[in-house]
């Protein structure tokens, strides 16, 4: 996890399209692994870079640094929205349970996408972030025949967490790991990146200056291309994503990464102790309460304030679902009607029979005169039936 940062992983898409490799055939000697040279981690200017440049760099190295994504006012707004929730949390227990993966100096706040407008609009809805995740994680179904009509379909990525982590001085290193392990993903080694290989993308935005000393996120460039059986990861191969406030760092979930030790409780090079907080904004979305219970230790908090992203204009907005009227069914940015009427199932009695072309006795045709039905209880003509 990154210090003073916002992390936005996106979970595995519902279905992957066929993986795409734009390069020629590969040979066994070209396959990437722990002994391969580490690729360069590129840095871009957030005001001038394009989605295409970021995607190309991420596919090679597994991560990129982006300068100046948020301004000082937006960083201050995130801090104001976050701090009260962090102060309500208690210390984690070391030596087991939740204290084993994260250090005991950790504090947490959950559901920040519903508690911070800046978080929802400037991080979740950032155009560079949406462009990168759409390019790497969207699933395309090109052939979907329904009768005589082919209806192609696109499944966009799903947002994965809304948690804030605050890690204080004295916290230890987090073990290097892959985030897509929660999906039980396994990939063999490849020579070049293939679209469809990734289960997620992490997005970190620094709220404070993050350095190697206060615990900047470290990762192994190119490890997303390795055979997943290769290991363990080696610390000497790591790159530290050192960021200024407002800078961003994107990393594929297939890369080995982890938060670093916060050593600011120890004297620096000048012999002075200057303690610094490591702050991480993180988010997870689950499909059901059971999935949440399997992976999280905190109870779900009921909230009527929900954040939406319009499928038409791709902009984020918030709605209070407790006070809902007809006007709330439309996107406030493009007026798209995003609410679909639900159909209430109705009980019905159905009878199955033979194909009517073979046996039509179950079908009554009012155009054909029906034979009179006779029973022994019909007194008409009864004397003729009695013997």
DOSE-784347 format. One record per atom (N, C-alpha, C): x, y, z; residue in three letters. Coordinates in steps of 0.001 Angstrom, whole numbers, plus 500000, padded with zeros to 6 digits. Last residue first. Example, Ala and Ser with C-alpha at 12.3 -4.5 7.8 and 13.67 -1.06 7.14 Angstrom:
# residues 2
512850497750507080SER/513670498940507140SER/512900500030507870SER/513190494310507800ALA/512300495500507800ALA/513200496700507800ALA/
This chain:
# residues 387
422549448589481208UNK/422308447230480724UNK/421718446402481872UNK/422350451929480247UNK/422257450953481322UNK/421896449591480767UNK/422181453485478056UNK/423523453119478502UNK/423489452056479611UNK/419565454035477648UNK/420273453343476564UNK/421639452848477001UNK/418832455475479819UNK/418284454127479704UNK/418990453347478615UNK/420029457976479457UNK/420594457060480425UNK/420095455633480275UNK/419380460109477922UNK/419745458872477224UNK/420285457840478170UNK/420323462172480469UNK/419816462161479112UNK/420316460929478383UNK/421671462111482792UNK/420459461294482731UNK/419855461246481346UNK/425027461751483310UNK/424114462509482458UNK/422855461646482265UNK/426764460174484563UNK/425905460977485428UNK/424928461834484630UNK/428333459039482771UNK/427297458154483321UNK/426354458923484233UNK/428733461453480127UNK/429167460793481345UNK/428052459915481849UNK/429917462972477137UNK/428912462178477845UNK/429529461522479076UNK/430258465872475248UNK/430882464989476203UNK/429803464262477007UNK/429809466388471831UNK/429217466426473164UNK/429904465412474059UNK/432519467785469974UNK/431640466649470264UNK/431093466773471677UNK/432516471151468745UNK/433044470151469642UNK/432032469022469855UNK/433172472682465721UNK/432134472188466623UNK/432689471021467435UNK/435647475120465493UNK/435263473733465194UNK/434238473273466216UNK/436288477548466449UNK/435734477510465087UNK/435250476119464711UNK/437521477257468857UNK/436112477623468877UNK/435474477597467492UNK/439597474807469730UNK/439397475729468619UNK/437909476016468526UNK/441684474006472342UNK/440290474149471947UNK/440185475204470864UNK/444200471692472801UNK/443865473025472310UNK/442417473042471847UNK/444761469107473384UNK/444762470040474504UNK/444366471450474099UNK/444849467781470970UNK/443661467587471800UNK/443608468544472991UNK/446773467760469030UNK/446180469050469376UNK/444966468915470287UNK/449696466381468289UNK/448492466054469064UNK/447909467353469593UNK/451383467604466403UNK/451283466152466496UNK/449993465732467182UNK/451211470255466663UNK/451186469747465289UNK/451071468231465256UNK/451535470668469348UNK/450177470791468803UNK/450083470289467374UNK/453495468451471137UNK/453502469452470083UNK/452127469474469435UNK/451931467702474340UNK/452603467352473088UNK/452619468540472142UNK/452299469917477206UNK/451692468846476432UNK/452489468543475185UNK/452120471469480352UNK/452930471054479220UNK/452254469884478520UNK/450686474272481790UNK/450509472845481504UNK/451313472502480265UNK/451031476604484435UNK/451337476199483074UNK/451199474688482939UNK/449928479244486269UNK/449843477801486144UNK/450041477423484693UNK/451687481857487943UNK/450963481359486778UNK/451005479840486767UNK/452429484838489706UNK/452192483393489725UNK/451357482978488525UNK/454701487239488530UNK/453318486867488829UNK/453162485352488749UNK/457346489455489451UNK/456912488134488980UNK/455473487849489416UNK/457561492749488455UNK/457192491890489570UNK/456720490540489040UNK/460242494400486998UNK/459026493635486749UNK/458775492703487928UNK/461506497711487283UNK/461561496305487684UNK/460220495641487424UNK/462758500035484970UNK/461622499553485749UNK/461760498065486035UNK/465895501431485359UNK/465087500506484574UNK/463974499954485458UNK/467497504502485311UNK/466698503587486121UNK/465819502737485205UNK/468706506391483739UNK/469492505212484088UNK/468731504206484941UNK/468367508540481282UNK/467469507822482192UNK/468111506481482528UNK/470552511300481081UNK/470304509913480695UNK/469411509232481733UNK/471352513897481466UNK/469915513624481470UNK/469587512211480981UNK/473980514458481895UNK/473568514302480493UNK/472089513957480338UNK/474162515086484668UNK/475127515642483713UNK/474650515577482267UNK/472358513776486260UNK/472347515238486301UNK/473287515880485285UNK/470464511106484960UNK/471814511592485221UNK/471802513127485225UNK/467333510325486539UNK/468072510829485387UNK/469454511329485822UNK/465849509754488706UNK/466085508638487798UNK/466935509041486597UNK/465164511956490138UNK/466421511297490498UNK/466748510123489591UNK/462631512665489360UNK/463743513406488761UNK/465098512760489068UNK/460980511062490991UNK/461121510738489565UNK/462311511443488929UNK/462794510699494116UNK/461609511018493317UNK/461923510776491846UNK/463857509814497321UNK/463973509554495880UNK/462673509946495188UNK/465509509745499990UNK/464530510701499463UNK/464629510676497940UNK/467334507668500016UNK/466259507688501017UNK/465140508621500580UNK/469363507969498238UNK/468286507053497856UNK/467154507004498871UNK/470951510642497087UNK/470448510139498359UNK/469236509285498066UNK/473665510449494794UNK/472221510536495026UNK/471916510015496429UNK/476351511783492822UNK/475859511168494046UNK/474359511416494191UNK/478373510941489928UNK/477469511821490665UNK/476919511053491862UNK/480773510846487244UNK/480311510392488555UNK/479364511420489170UNK/480417510123483739UNK/480695511058484816UNK/480095510546486119UNK/479782508823481342UNK/480923508330482118UNK/481341509314483211UNK/477586509194479758UNK/478571510272479747UNK/479810509948480560UNK/476460506501480010UNK/476410507272478773UNK/477519508331478725UNK/476634505425482507UNK/477198504639481408UNK/477247505421480102UNK/477542507335485320UNK/476635507194484177UNK/477319506429483045UNK/478060506145488424UNK/478792506585487236UNK/477909506293486032UNK/477128507108491776UNK/476851506451490499UNK/477839506956489448UNK/476964506657495236UNK/477687507256494116UNK/477459506431492866UNK/474508507264497781UNK/475188506376496842UNK/475844507178495725UNK/473328507323500927UNK/474006508195499981UNK/474859507333499063UNK/472464505612502784UNK/471516505884501704UNK/472125506799500646UNK/474097502990504435UNK/474170504352503939UNK/473203504504502774UNK/475237500887506944UNK/474108501245506100UNK/474214502706505706UNK/478264499199506858UNK/477565500366507371UNK/476447500739506416UNK/479272495905507661UNK/478787496832506650UNK/478031497980507317UNK/482007495396509995UNK/480617495225509552UNK/480252496244508475UNK/485333494259509140UNK/484431495262509700UNK/483008495018509203UNK/486879492471507805UNK/486667492207509222UNK/485714493207509865UNK/486554490894504543UNK/486712492037505434UNK/486390491666506870UNK/486064488597503062UNK/487342489279502866UNK/487583490433503829UNK/483563487532503742UNK/484674486618503519UNK/486022487328503525UNK/481838489697503826UNK/482161489021505083UNK/483366488098504939UNK/481616490294501100UNK/482229491254502003UNK/482686490561503282UNK/480213488060500217UNK/481562488300499697UNK/482313489274500606UNK/477791488490501596UNK/478589487303501902UNK/480026487469501420UNK/476744490780500410UNK/477204490865501795UNK/478073489670502171UNK/477980491173497007UNK/476994490766498006UNK/477602490835499401UNK/479938492253495375UNK/478640491975494787UNK/477583491639495833UNK/481912495029496551UNK/481582493610496544UNK/480180493426495972UNK/484593497262496152UNK/483169497025495947UNK/482938495528495871UNK/486964499152497904UNK/486535497841497426UNK/485028497819497264UNK/489758501447498130UNK/488336501163497966UNK/488093499748497471UNK/491839503798499998UNK/491642502566499237UNK/490161502241499168UNK/494342505993500793UNK/492911505923500505UNK/492685504724499588UNK/496778506192503206UNK/496373505454501996UNK/494860505446501880UNK/499531507762504667UNK/498079507786504486UNK/497699507146503169UNK/501805507917507179UNK/501604507332505857UNK/500099507121505681UNK/503213510662508954UNK/502133509692508763UNK/502151509165507332UNK/506413511090510443UNK/505473511390509366UNK/504438510275509270UNK/508748512558512688UNK/507732511537512435UNK/506745512005511367UNK/511913513054512751UNK/510762513790512226UNK/509693512769511811UNK/514768513219514646UNK/513572512401514404UNK/512436513300513937UNK/518073513855513521UNK/516823514377514064UNK/515674513444513701UNK/520421513174512237UNK/520286512777513620UNK/519002513239514289UNK/520519513605509580UNK/520996514707510412UNK/520855514404511899UNK/519351511328508593UNK/520780511509508330UNK/521366512621509193UNK/517036510659511359UNK/517419510740509959UNK/518916510934509815UNK/516029508391513923UNK/516768509594513497UNK/517136509530512021UNK/512728506935513595UNK/514161506802513830UNK/514877508077513372UNK/510220507239512747UNK/510393507267514204UNK/511864507116514600UNK/510208506841510057UNK/510378508221510505UNK/510414508351512022UNK/509903504519508668UNK/511041504607509580UNK/511253506011510133UNK/507618502474507637UNK/507668503892507990UNK/508725504058509079UNK/508208500122505046UNK/508298500472506458UNK/508343501987506636UNK/505850500078502251UNK/507168499960502870UNK/507132500405504330UNK/503385498028500671UNK/503760499233501379UNK/505081499011502097UNK/503991496252497567UNK/503664496314498987UNK/504037497662499557UNK/504024493906494770UNK/504109495236495362UNK/503789495152496857UNK/504165492266491704UNK/504520492194493119UNK/504670493615493650UNK/501465492724489428UNK/502827493063489841UNK/503012492802491331UNK/498811492368488840UNK/499693491218488643UNK/501136491488489018UNK/497560494768489008UNK/497409493877490161UNK/498264492622490026UNK/499573497511487863UNK/498735496344487588UNK/498697495418488795UNK/499401500873488977UNK/500141499614488937UNK/499167498465488700UNK/499986504364489092UNK/499113503270488658UNK/499946502005488525UNK/500143507180491020UNK/500896505980490651UNK/499892504890490309UNK/500263510811491136UNK/499596509514491103UNK/500533508399490675UNK/500453513833493143UNK/500959512907492124UNK/500222511576492211UNK/499499515156495369UNK/498756515306494117UNK/499254514438492985UNK/502657515624496823UNK/501193515698496994UNK/500486515975495671UNK/505059513484495108UNK/504694514751495741UNK/503170514775495916UNK/506404510174495611UNK/505444511109495022UNK/505365512399495819UNK/508060507269494718UNK/508125508466495550UNK/507345509590494866UNK/507880504142494513UNK/507095505205493868UNK/507045506414494798UNK/510687502176494159UNK/509892502926495131UNK/509202504100494426UNK/511121498932492920UNK/511142500358492577UNK/510225501066493563UNK/512992495930493670UNK/511854496832493820UNK/512161498269493393UNK/514941494035493731UNK/514397494369492417UNK/513312495443492479UNK/515583493409496324UNK/516552494226495588UNK/516062494614494196UNK/513572491685497189UNK/513491493098497555UNK/514439493964496725UNK/512079489266495144UNK/513317489741495766UNK/513252491252495984UNK/509494486772495591UNK/509975488053495055UNK/511182488552495844UNK/510390483164495555UNK/509696484352496074UNK/510241485643495473UNK/509107482509492200UNK/509200483248493452UNK/510226482603494363UNK/506806481581489739UNK/508175482021490019UNK/508200482845491307UNK/504188481147489154UNK/504813480179490058UNK/506227480599490452UNK/503488482984487279UNK/503048483247488646UNK/503623482242489646UNK/505942484112485073UNK/505141482962485482UNK/504778483148486951UNK/505726487695484477UNK/506381486471484909UNK/505391485324485051UNK/504530490071483988UNK/504750489209482828UNK/505382487866483210UNK/504513491527486266UNK/503193491109485762UNK/503324490162484571UNK/507060492405486711UNK/506682491126487333UNK/505288490656486923UNK/507770494902485721UNK/507789493761484803UNK/507332492453485399UNK/509027496128488799UNK/508643496388487412UNK/508762495129486555UNK/507832495549491860UNK/508850494996490972UNK/508396495208489531UNK/507332498299494171UNK/506863497198493331UNK/507998496732492439UNK/506351500185497052UNK/507409499621496216UNK/506810498493495382UNK/505095503169498389UNK/504798501871497779UNK/505963501423496901UNK/506950504697501056UNK/506388504719499697UNK/506139503307499181UNK/507718505247503787UNK/506951504061503426UNK/506332504052502049UNK/509448507201504520UNK/508173507156505239UNK/507233506071504722UNK/511680506637502860UNK/511842506623504314UNK/510498506530505053UNK/510849506996500288UNK/511268505650500680UNK/511349505534502199UNK/507977509180500495UNK/509386508876500254UNK/509676507432500651UNK/505508511448499687UNK/505801510053500016UNK/507227509723499578UNK/503752514183500836UNK/504992513760500179UNK/505320512342500633UNK/500238513407500788UNK/501408514041501374UNK/502633513551500607UNK/498569512135499122UNK/498009513239499882UNK/499097514032500574UNK/498925510669495947UNK/499590511088497185UNK/498868512268497821UNK/497048508076494755UNK/497240509523494642UNK/497777510026495972UNK/497081505068492992UNK/497478505744494218UNK/497655507236493936UNK/495412502348491749UNK/495629503776491508UNK/495907504453492846UNK/495709499145490206UNK/495729499974491402UNK/496063501405491062UNK/493701496996488306UNK/494686498075488263UNK/494575498860489556UNK/493144493467487549UNK/492853494760488152UNK/493983495746487961UNK/493761491264486074UNK/492575491180486922UNK/492218492530487518UNK/495035490918482736UNK/494986491599484023UNK/493661491397484752UNK/494910489806480233UNK/495692489097481249UNK/495431489652482654UNK/493731491374478385UNK/492921490282478911UNK/493628489509480003UNK/496430491946476268UNK/495165492488476777UNK/494266491327477173UNK/499656491007477200UNK/498481490638476414UNK/497233491233477063UNK/503102491947477003UNK/501803492015477655UNK/500665491685476693UNK/505567489548476000UNK/504978490884475977UNK/503584490811476573UNK/506240486995476815UNK/507302487897476368UNK/506828489337476360UNK/505057485364479812UNK/504881485836478438UNK/506030486775478101UNK/504405482620482042UNK/505245483724481588UNK/504930484077480135UNK/500965481925483029UNK/502336481540482671UNK/503105482770482209UNK/498887482822485780UNK/499301483075484400UNK/500701482520484176UNK/496063482520487855UNK/497398482020487532UNK/497682482308486066UNK/493980483787490411UNK/494460483913489035UNK/495845483282488913UNK/492314483977492640UNK/492925482692492283UNK/493365482681490820UNK/491561486430493475UNK/490724485841492428UNK/491246484477491973UNK/493516487184495189UNK/492191486951495781UNK/491226486340494772UNK/495678487753493585UNK/495651486433494221UNK/494275486134494823UNK/495869490287492642UNK/494917489413491958UNK/494905488000492525UNK/497904491541494086UNK/496515491757494494UNK/495546490787493839UNK/500822489922495186UNK/500002490291494032UNK/498552490441494491UNK/503428491180497404UNK/502324490286497046UNK/501670490768495750UNK/505732491669500004UNK/505448491805498578UNK/504423490757498166UNK/504593492663503242UNK/505170491643502368UNK/504790491909500915UNK/505334495873504474UNK/504294494926504085UNK/504920493932503108UNK/507612496767507051UNK/507345496509505634UNK/506134495598505487UNK/506124498337510031UNK/507074497489509317UNK/506730497421507824UNK/505831501508511615UNK/505214500394510893UNK/506265499638510091UNK/507004503744512670UNK/507305502472513307UNK/506698501275512612UNK/504363506113512168UNK/505798505810512307UNK/506006504511513077UNK/501187504772510833UNK/502054505684511561UNK/503503505263511601UNK/498957504753508276UNK/499997503942508912UNK/501032504875509527UNK/495678504669507390UNK/496686505566507940UNK/497692504714508700UNK/493591503963504694UNK/494543503429505661UNK/495488504540506099UNK/490286503901503621UNK/491449504747503895UNK/492297504071504959UNK/488404502394500978UNK/488962502329502325UNK/490125503310502446UNK/486852501265498766UNK/486706502633499266UNK/487153502675500726UNK/487367499177495811UNK/487409499499497237UNK/487304500973497559UNK/486589498562493036UNK/486842497504494013UNK/487015497925495459UNK/484540498897490109UNK/485350499484491162UNK/485436498551492363UNK/484749496974487149UNK/483998497301488353UNK/484950497823489427UNK/484906497607483556UNK/485460497171484846UNK/484623497662486017UNK/482184496777481249UNK/483180497685481807UNK/483709497158483144UNK/481523494796478597UNK/481402494800480057UNK/482537495647480624UNK/479735494996475623UNK/480947495433476323UNK/480664495446477818UNK/478544493101472815UNK/478375493598474180UNK/479731493975474771UNK/476682492754469720UNK/477939492821470481UNK/477709493466471847UNK/474306490978468463UNK/474314492120469378UNK/475602492101470205UNK/472998489898465485UNK/474203489870466302UNK/474259491138467150UNK/469951488281464775UNK/470634489542465009UNK/471844489356465903UNK/468383486083464605UNK/469106486448463394UNK/469896487735463546UNK/468800485113467885UNK/468014484897466673UNK/468863485213465463UNK/471481486612468778UNK/470154486449469372UNK/469172486347468212UNK/474885486161469010UNK/473718485995468153UNK/472464485757468981UNK/477454487715469516UNK/476386487392470454UNK/475074487305469671UNK/480677488518469252UNK/479670487688468596UNK/478660487198469628UNK/482207490095470936UNK/481964490561469575UNK/480855489777468879UNK/482469491248473957UNK/481847490076473338UNK/481416490490471938UNK/485060492465475883UNK/484285492664474657UNK/483768491321474130UNK/485760493983478923UNK/485567492704478247UNK/484630492908477061UNK/488250496219480160UNK/486940495991479544UNK/486908494650478828UNK/490853496647481077UNK/490001495703481796UNK/488627495462481173UNK/492319498521479587UNK/492969497291480045UNK/492009496242480575UNK/490588500637478924UNK/491438500040477893UNK/491978498676478311UNK/489392501283481367UNK/488559500841480251UNK/489392500115479201UNK/491641502105482798UNK/490930500895483212UNK/490019500375482108UNK/492368504436481325UNK/493312503319481485UNK/492567502037481840UNK/490060506059481559UNK/490559505640480248UNK/491477504442480321UNK/489846506480484285UNK/488781505750483593UNK/489256505250482233UNK/492251507940484683UNK/492017506669485375UNK/490963505845484655UNK/491786510192483128UNK/492932509331482832UNK/492758507957483456UNK/489439511325484346UNK/489407510806482963UNK/490593509910482607UNK/488221510450487534UNK/489320511075486788UNK/489407510479485386UNK/486247509500489255UNK/485845509996487942UNK/486954510628487134UNK/487656508787491536UNK/486865507775490826UNK/486566508222489403UNK/488758511456491823UNK/489587510247491779UNK/488842509135491041UNK/486888513441491689UNK/488210513725491158UNK/489139512524491128UNK/484426512390492708UNK/484458513093491430UNK/485855513231490837UNK/484931511002495132UNK/484077510422494095UNK/484296511065492733UNK/486596512786496558UNK/487032511411496289UNK/486258510825495106UNK/484915514987496764UNK/486165515091496009UNK/486687513716495618UNK/482960513987498450UNK/482593514352497081UNK/483833514453496205UNK/483070511469500714UNK/483877512557500169UNK/483494512811498713UNK/481507509360501412UNK/481778510361502446UNK/482552511563501922UNK/481362507423499541UNK/480077507979499988UNK/480270509097500999UNK/483950506735499261UNK/483293507236498060UNK/481924507811498395UNK/484669505614501680UNK/484980507021501432UNK/484328507575500174UNK/484270503181503150UNK/483197503779502367UNK/483429505234502007UNK/486230503535506212UNK/485620502787505108UNK/484567503612504361UNK/489401503838507668UNK/488090504454507450UNK/487529503839506179UNK/491927502862510073UNK/491130502639508868UNK/489875503504508850UNK/495402502623510962UNK/494043503077511262UNK/493261503039509961UNK/498284500740511945UNK/497281501092510939UNK/495987501592511568UNK/500219499670513475UNK/500109501138513479UNK/499020501644512536UNK/500399496999512995UNK/499494497414514056UNK/499336498923514126UNK/500480496309509380UNK/501081496559510688UNK/500090497140511694UNK/498636493745507675UNK/498953495158507843UNK/499552495370509236UNK/498678490995508165UNK/498957491476506814UNK/499336492953506840UNK/498205490820510920UNK/499292490060510332UNK/499676490576508954UNK/495992491970512018UNK/497266492611512257UNK/498441491916511593UNK/493798490379511599UNK/493990491489510681UNK/495330492190510882UNK/495311487450512905UNK/494131488120512390UNK/494497489254511459UNK/498437488162514571UNK/497347487284514155UNK/496183488094513645UNK/500251490030515464UNK/500463488634515814UNK/499326487721515440UNK/498559493005516611UNK/499686492342515948UNK/499719490872516336UNK/495486494638516007UNK/496263493722516847UNK/497363493047516062UNK/495171498148515311UNK/495057496761514905UNK/495893495897515834UNK/493559500756517176UNK/494764500071516690UNK/494458498638516316UNK/490436502172515941UNK/491362501729516979UNK/492532500979516359UNK/488870505151514557UNK/489300503757514515UNK/490293503456515625UNK/488379507818514595UNK/487426506962515298UNK/487900505513515382UNK/490221509003512974UNK/490382509193514413UNK/489422508321515228UNK/489225508470510433UNK/490445507790510881UNK/490596507866512402UNK/487091510243510338UNK/486822508802510315UNK/488044508012510771UNK/488311512784510303UNK/487409512399511404UNK/487143510902511474UNK/489946512666507822UNK/490526512661509164UNK/489549512259510273UNK/488481512875505352UNK/489014511602505836UNK/489341511584507322UNK/487780515452504677UNK/486743514409504655UNK/487187513138505356UNK/490266516746504870UNK/489149517171505723UNK/488066516101505800UNK/491696515432502821UNK/492141515346504211UNK/491003515701505170UNK/490239516262500565UNK/490324514841500907UNK/490728514643502364UNK/490751519024500651UNK/489385518532500792UNK/489359517056501166UNK/493484519093500161UNK/492979519569501446UNK/491557519076501699UNK/493487518160497516UNK/494168517381498546UNK/493668517777499935UNK/492139520303496304UNK/491537518966496286UNK/492172518046497323UNK/493969522366496704UNK/492617522471497281UNK/491946521107497338UNK/496217521514495218UNK/496306521636496674UNK/494928521696497334UNK/495139519149492635UNK/495728520385493132UNK/495659520455494655UNK/496098516005491111UNK/495201516799491952UNK/495915518057492420UNK/498201515262489396UNK/496821514872489081UNK/495796515686489867UNK/501110515646489232UNK/500137516735489243UNK/498722516354488866UNK/502537512925487402UNK/502697514117488220UNK/501484515049488099UNK/502513509514487585UNK/501864510640486908UNK/501919511843487841UNK/504241506528486922UNK/504083507660487832UNK/503517508828487031UNK/503209503134486281UNK/503673504449485829UNK/503457505465486948UNK/503638499555485746UNK/503274500715486539UNK/503834501987485951UNK/504374497616483967UNK/503399497242484991UNK/502962498399485852UNK/506015498046481796UNK/506621498024483132UNK/505674497551484224UNK/504272497636479510UNK/505682497245479509UNK/506206497044480930UNK/501762498577480147UNK/501862497238479576UNK/503305496726479588UNK/502316501188480923UNK/501902500209481926UNK/502055498791481399UNK/502857502399478457UNK/503915502300479464UNK/503585501255480529UNK/500352502211477164UNK/501544501615476546UNK/502660501420477576UNK/498744503686478928UNK/498479502264478704UNK/499710501576478126UNK/499850506268478672UNK/499867505578479960UNK/499687504075479778UNK/499345506844475966UNK/500722506815476463UNK/500814506040477772UNK/496528506758475935UNK/497286505818475110UNK/498734505705475583UNK/495829508925477516UNK/495511507572477985UNK/496348506550477230UNK/498468511392477579UNK/497249510795477042UNK/497038509407477635UNK/499703514309479378UNK/499793512936478866UNK/498437512439478387UNK/499403516856480496UNK/499681516746479057UNK/499659515323478517UNK/498963516796483200UNK/498252517810482433UNK/498386517604480933UNK/500636514858484295UNK/499198514612484260UNK/498424515604483422UNK/503511513805482812UNK/502857515012483319UNK/501349514826483170UNK/505049510672483793UNK/504315511527482872UNK/503776512761483592UNK/507657508288483848UNK/506957509353484561UNK/506323510292483545UNK/508220504703483691UNK/508165506044483114UNK/507344506998483981UNK/510480502418484587UNK/509195502933485049UNK/509117504394484612UNK/512079500092482440UNK/512037501447482994UNK/510613501808483417UNK/512327496578483391UNK/511989497675482480UNK/511966499018483205UNK/515044494543484344UNK/513862495267484799UNK/513567496430483855UNK/515971491569482571UNK/516263492966482929UNK/514969493684483326UNK/515109488393484125UNK/515063489329483004UNK/515436490737483463UNK/514855486714486258UNK/516220486983485795UNK/516269487966484625UNK/512096486412486662UNK/512895487133487656UNK/514310487470487204UNK/510908486794483212UNK/511014486113484496UNK/511877486918485449UNK/509475486461479908UNK/509975487264481030UNK/509963486456482326UNK/510605484796476969UNK/509665484869478081UNK/510282485603479265UNK/512419484354474993UNK/511908485708475128UNK/511018485873476351UNK/512985481669474869UNK/514025482552475375UNK/513564483973475596UNK/510736480623473624UNK/510934480360475049UNK/511972481301475645UNK/509325483150471491UNK/510129481958471712UNK/510376481816473203UNK/506318484365469860UNK/507377484431470863UNK/508094483102470963UNK/505153486096466919UNK/505271484895467746UNK/506462484992468692UNK/504716489731467246UNK/504800488470466526UNK/504914487289467457UNK/502359491809469088UNK/503663491471468534UNK/503627490104467866UNK/499947492148470279UNK/500159492836469006UNK/501498492515468375UNK/497779489992471652UNK/499201490294471637UNK/499518490874470277UNK/494974489599473584UNK/495493490203472373UNK/496962490513472539UNK/492671487062474621UNK/493832487911474871UNK/494425488366473560UNK/489204487338474169UNK/490427486632473806UNK/491621487548473981UNK/487745488891477096UNK/487760488560475681UNK/489054487807475394UNK/486591487799480260UNK/487645488325479423UNK/487402487967477958UNK/483999488874482386UNK/484490487874481434UNK/485536488519480552UNK/483937490698484473UNK/483014489573484482UNK/483463488477483523UNK/487279491598485648UNK/486084491779484847UNK/485234490521484834UNK/488431491872488995UNK/488472491120487746UNK/487195491344486958UNK/488341495224490341UNK/488352493774490399UNK/488288493158489018UNK/490636497811490788UNK/489424497391490086UNK/489449495889489970UNK/491885499942493369UNK/491922498715492584UNK/490597498458491906UNK/492998502739494163UNK/491737502388493557UNK/491890501115492742UNK/494315504620496797UNK/494448503415495983UNK/493089503025495454UNK/495911507518497555UNK/494594506968497305UNK/494755505782496384UNK/498367508190500122UNK/497912507944498759UNK/496507507423498731UNK/500414508077502112UNK/499759509317501743UNK/499157509214500356UNK/502071505205500822UNK/501929506204501855UNK/501221507419501309UNK/500375502338499418UNK/501181503540499278UNK/501007504461500454UNK/500829498817500000UNK/500000500000500000UNK/500882501258500000UNK/
